[in-house]
Amino acid sequence: MNWIKQVEEQGLLVLEPRNTFDRAIIGITSTPDDHWPRQTDTACVVYSIPGCIAALMEDEGWDYEEAWEFISYNTMNAWMGEGTPTFEDEIPDHDESAF
């Protein structure tokens, strides 16, 4: 089963537009290591920061700085409740067929 299918089956919060950000999903976790004051072990989507930046650069035609500014301000700093997605700086080993 790939990440996208798991995300949809679990009804997890995702970044929009999905046709851009789904490419940057690298997993699902219930123990995110981020700055949010989570109170529960609610599952959330894990996005690759470099993947998000690359997707924005490709889809929007932005340079690195524009994409970084957008992702850091509009997404990584947006609290959407316990299921708020989390972000990783590095892309861990993963199954390429999941994408």
URGI-V459338 format. One record per helix or strand. SS is the DSSP state (hx for helix, st for strand). FROM is the first residue (numbers start at 1). TO is the last residue. Records with the same first field share a line. If there is no record, write none. Layout:
SS->FROM-TO, FROM-TO
//
This chain:
hx->3-10, 18-24, 49-60, 64-75, 96-98
st->25-29, 44-48, 86-88
//
